[in-house]
């Protein structure tokens, strides 16, 4: 870990190790992956991965889905975690949402890292929503970055991570993580003024998948009345 996080040029090798770890973790814990891809990832092209967020397993699922290295943008606060924080700050682009200068730094670092097919992964909700919320409102960051660097948005829907590996200690169990990878949303020729439109388009794709999935609605103890899940965007 020390060696492979020492230089940017080592990151592809580091990614292979982390991806193997993700598979071992997912399958070792008794989970399986069932992936429905409307479009496949191409090698040597950068993408912006945007899944819904509901579980600690979400980052590992995202890692397992992509052979291309992904650079995550994460919260600065996680640096405080012993040992993990040391490696975290070496491979993740950290952002302090309360600081405008931090956001400018993200753009600068992203430009340096987005080479040779390296992609970015952001959970656009910025948090894990409570049980009665199907999908929290999206923040602008992922979409402004995607437009700035002309990266296609990859909307991914994780139906089962939250119900099978919840923050609730007494909830969950082994099972299948179903994932729907939608057709990519191109950002070429878009302007920063199109962020809201792009954000809403991505939100609506993921949101409709979640509320139309009977298993998701039932097993997460959500009300059956769809009107309670109107899009906040």
C-alpha positions in Angstrom: 0.0 0.0 0.0 2.8 2.4 0.8 4.6 1.7 -2.4 1.5 1.8 -4.7 0.2 5.0 -3.3 3.6 6.8 -3.5 3.3 7.9 -7.1 0.5 8.8 -9.5 2.0 6.4 -12.1 1.4 3.5 -9.8 -2.3 4.1 -9.4 -3.5 1.7 -12.2 -1.7 -1.1 -10.3 -3.0 0.1 -7.0 -6.5 0.0 -8.6 -6.2 -3.6 -9.6 -5.3 -4.5 -6.0 -8.2 -2.5 -4.6 -10.6 -4.1 -7.1 -9.5 -7.6 -6.1 -10.1 -6.6 -2.5 -13.6 -5.3 -3.4 -14.5 -8.6 -5.0 -13.2 -10.6 -2.0 -15.1 -8.4 0.4 -18.4 -8.6 -1.5 -18.3 -12.3 -2.2 -16.7 -13.2 1.2 -19.5 -11.5 3.0 -22.1 -13.6 1.2 -23.2 -11.2 -1.5 -23.4 -11.7 -5.2 -23.6 -9.2 -8.1 -26.2 -9.1 -10.8 -25.5 -6.4 -13.3 -27.7 -5.1 -16.0 -25.7 -2.9 -18.4 -27.4 -0.8 -21.0 -24.0 0.4 -22.2 -20.5 -0.9 -21.5 -17.4 1.1 -20.4 -14.7 1.6 -22.9 -11.0 1.4 -22.1 -8.9 4.6 -22.0 -12.0 6.9 -21.7 -12.9 8.9 -18.6 -16.4 8.7 -17.1 -18.3 10.2 -14.2 -19.9 7.4 -12.2 -23.0 8.6 -10.3 -24.8 6.0 -8.2 -27.4 6.4 -5.5 -25.9 6.0 -2.0 -27.4 3.9 0.8 -24.8 1.7 2.3 -21.1 1.3 3.2 -21.0 -1.3 0.5 -21.7 1.2 -2.3 -18.0 2.2 -2.9 -16.9 -1.4 -3.2 -19.7 -2.2 -5.6 -18.6 0.8 -7.8 -15.0 -0.4 -7.7 -16.0 -4.0 -8.7 -18.0 -2.7 -11.7 -15.1 -0.8 -13.4 -11.9 -2.2 -14.8 -10.9 1.4 -15.5 -9.3 3.1 -12.5 -11.7 5.5 -10.6 -10.6 8.4 -8.5 -13.1 9.2 -5.7 -13.9 12.6 -4.4 -14.5 12.2 -0.7 -15.1 14.1 2.5 -12.1 15.7 4.2 -13.4 14.5 7.6 -12.5 10.8 6.8 -8.8 11.7 7.0 -9.2 11.6 10.8 -9.8 7.8 10.8 -6.6 6.0 12.0 -4.6 4.2 9.4 -7.4 4.4 6.8 -7.1 8.1 6.8 -3.4 8.0 5.9 -4.0 6.1 2.7 -7.3 7.8 2.0 -5.6 11.2 1.6 -3.1 9.7 -0.8 -5.6 8.3 -3.3 -8.8 10.4 -2.9 -9.4 14.0 -3.9 -10.6 15.5 -0.7 -13.2 18.3 -0.6 -14.3 20.6 2.2 -17.8 21.6 1.2 -17.7 24.6 3.5 -14.7 26.1 1.7 -14.9 27.6 -1.8 -11.1 27.3 -2.2 -11.4 23.6 -1.6 -13.8 23.3 -4.6 -11.3 25.0 -6.9 -8.6 22.6 -5.6 -10.8 19.7 -6.6 -10.9 21.0 -10.2 -7.2 21.4 -10.3 -6.4 17.9 -9.0 -9.1 16.3 -11.1 -7.4 17.7 -14.3 -4.1 16.1 -13.2 -5.6 12.7 -12.5 -8.0 12.3 -15.5 -5.6 10.8 -17.9 -5.3 7.4 -19.7 -8.9 6.3 -19.0 -9.0 7.3 -15.3 -12.6 8.1 -14.3 -14.2 9.8 -11.3 -16.8 8.5 -8.8 -19.1 10.7 -6.9 -22.2 9.9 -4.9 -24.2 13.0 -6.0 -26.5 12.9 -2.9 -23.5 13.7 -0.8 -25.0 11.7 2.1 -26.9 8.5 2.9 -30.7 9.4 3.1 -33.0 8.2 5.8 -35.2 5.2 5.3 -38.3 7.2 4.2 -36.4 9.0 1.4 -36.0 7.1 -1.9 -33.3 9.5 -3.2 -31.9 12.7 -1.7 -31.5 15.8 -3.8 -28.3 15.9 -5.9 -25.5 18.4 -5.4 -23.9 20.1 -8.4 -20.3 18.9 -8.1 -20.4 15.7 -10.2 -22.2 17.4 -13.0 -20.1 20.6 -13.2 -17.0 18.4 -13.3 -18.5 16.2 -15.9 -19.2 19.2 -18.1 -15.9 20.8 -17.5 -14.0 17.7 -18.6 -16.5 16.4 -21.1 -17.0 13.1 -19.3 -20.1 11.1 -19.9 -22.3 10.6 -16.8 -22.8 6.9 -15.9 -26.0 6.6 -13.9 -26.0 3.5 -11.8 -28.8 2.2 -9.6 -28.0 0.1 -6.5 -31.3 -1.5 -5.5 -30.2 -3.8 -2.6 -27.1 -2.5 -0.8 -29.1 -0.6 1.8 -31.5 -3.3 2.6 -28.8 -6.1 2.8 -26.1 -4.1 4.5 -27.8 -1.2 6.3 -26.5 1.2 9.0 -29.0 -0.7 11.2 -27.0 -3.5 12.9 -30.0 -5.8 13.1 -31.0 -5.4 9.5 -29.7 -7.2 6.4 -28.1 -10.5 5.4 -26.4 -12.3 2.5 -28.1 -11.9 -0.9 -27.8 -10.4 -4.4 -26.8 -6.9 -5.2 -28.8 -5.9 -8.3 -27.3 -3.1 -10.3 -28.7 -1.3 -13.3 -26.1 0.7 -15.3 -28.0 3.1 -17.6 -27.0 4.3 -21.0 -24.5 7.1 -20.5 -25.5 10.7 -20.7 -23.1 12.7 -22.9 -21.8 16.1 -21.7 -19.9 17.2 -24.8 -21.0 20.7 -26.0 -22.8 21.3 -22.7 -22.1 24.6 -20.8 -22.0 25.1 -17.0 -25.4 26.7 -17.3 -26.7 23.2 -18.2 -25.8 21.8 -14.8 -29.3 21.8 -13.4 -30.7 20.2 -16.5 -28.1 17.5 -16.4 -28.5 16.9 -12.7 -32.3 16.5 -13.1 -31.9 14.1 -16.0 -29.6 11.9 -14.0 -31.8 12.2 -10.8 -35.0 11.2 -12.7 -33.4 8.1 -14.2 -32.2 6.7 -10.9 -35.3 7.9 -9.0 -37.8 6.2 -11.3 -35.8 2.9 -11.2 -35.9 2.9 -7.4 -39.6 3.7 -6.9 -40.7 1.3 -9.6 -38.8 -1.6 -8.0 -41.3 -3.6 -5.9 -38.6 -5.4 -3.9 -36.8 -2.1 -3.1 -40.1 -0.5 -1.9 -41.2 -3.5 0.1 -38.0 -4.6 1.8 -37.0 -1.1 2.8 -40.3 -0.6 4.6 -41.3 2.3 2.4 -44.9 3.4 2.0 -46.7 2.1 -1.1 -48.0 5.5 -1.9 -45.8 6.7 -4.8 -47.0 10.3 -4.2 -44.8 10.4 -1.1 -41.8 10.0 -3.3 -42.2 13.0 -5.6 -38.9 14.2 -7.0 -37.5 17.1 -4.9 -35.8 18.5 -8.0 
